[in-house]
Amino acid sequence: MKREYEEAFVEVDEIIKIMPIDLSSKIPVQFRKIISENKAKDYSIKIQEPLEQQKLKQETIVILGLIYRDFLCDPEEREKLQLKDAEDLKRIEQEMQEQYDVNNVFEKRKNNKKNEEYDNNQTDLVVYKEPGFIKKFFNLIKGIFKKNKF
């Protein structure tokens, strides 16, 4: 398991310890056991109330949100939160689908090829340098020996 999650489990475990008993009793024992078994052994943190002033890890906040949604809130609020999560997932999925849509990828490739073809069709001026006297003489001698192969 990633180190970030192990440290987040330590923070969640500490928060559960300072929760009122009526709230912490709503969290299943098996879930608390999983948290305590997977938390980092060499990471310690002292969490005090109010939690808003604590610098909690992002993973800790997500886990606490899941605990609240699944165990602590009333059924009506749970349903609203699940619907909101489903809408967010659909929105993210749609954004990903648009970003990586096969048709869009091919369109981008076509546009890139058109740009490359345009770039390839452009002609650049090349400076032509007349060979010097020594080079002309050397080429002349080389040409003589090529014609008269011995």
N, C-alpha and C positions, 0 to 999 in steps of 0.2 A: 504494500500500500504506500502511496506517496506520503512523504514527510509532512506536507501541508495538511493533509487530512488527519494524520495522527496528532498533530498539534491542535487542530481544530477540535478533535474529540476530547482533548484535555480541557479545552476551554468550555465546551458544551457540558462536560461532566461537572466542572466547577459551578457552572450556572445552575445545573439541575440540583446540586447540593444546597445552593442558597435559595432555591424556590420554596414557596410555601408547600406544606405537605399535601394540601388538597389538590394543588396543581401537579406536583411531581408524581402523585399516586395515579394520575391519569395516563402517564407514560408507561407502556408495558415493561415488565421486568426484563423480558427477553431483549428488548431494544436497548435498555440501559446496560444490559450485560454485554451486548455487542460493542457499545461505546467504550465501556471500561476495558474490554479485552483488546481493542484496537488502538487505544490511545498511546501516545509516546511515553515511554518510561522515563526518559531523561529530560523532559520538558515540563516546567512548572510555571504556573501563573497564579497570581492572587487577584481574583475578581471581586470587586465590591460594587454595591449599588450606588448610584444609578448606572445601569448598563450603557446608557447613551454616552456617558463620558469615558467609557472604556475603549481602548483601541483593540477591537476584535478583528480577527482575520475574516476575509470575505467568505471563506468556506464555513466558518462558524456561523455567520449570519444566515447562510443558506440552510444549514442543518437546523438551526433554530426555527427558521421559517417553515421547514418541513414538519418539525415536531409540532409547531403551533397548528398548522393546517390539518395534520393527520390525527392529533391526539387531544389538543386543548380547546379548540374552538367548537362552537355549537354546530349542529348539522346544517343549518341554513347558511351560515357563514362559510362552512367547509365547501358547500356546493358552489357558492359564489366564487370562492378562491380557485376551485378546480376549473370552473368555466373560464375564469380569467387566465389561468395557466394554459388551458387548451387554446384560447385565442392567441396568446403570446407565441405559443409553439407554432400555430398555423401561420402567423405573420412571419416568424423567423424562417420557417420552411419555405414560404412563398418567396421571400427575399433571396434565399439560397437558390431556389429553383430558377428565379429570374437571372441571378448572377451566373449560374452555371448551366443555363438552358442550352441544349444542343444546337438549336437553330441560331441562337445568338452567338455561340462560339464559332459556327461556320461563317456567319455574317462578318464577324470580326476578322476571321482569317481571310475572307475574300477582300475585305477592305485593306488589310495589311498587304496582301498580294498585289492589289492595284497600286498601292503606294510604292511597293518595291519595284513593280514594273515601270512605274513613272520614274523612279529614281534610276533604274537601269537604263532607260531610254535617253536620259540626259547625256549630252556629250560634253566632255571636258576638253579644254584646249591643252594640247601637249606641246611642250617646247621641243623642237627638233634641232639637234645640234649637229652641225656638219662635222664629219670626222676630220681630224687634224692630218697634217702632212705625213707624219710617221705611220699613222694608222692606215692611210691610203697606200703608202709604200708597202707596208707589211701585207695588206690584203692583195696587192698586185702580185707580190712574190708567191703568196700562198695560192693564188689563182693559177699562176704559171705551173706550179708543181702539180696541181690537181689535173690540169689538162694533159700534162706529159707524165702520166703515171709510168714509172719504171718498173 
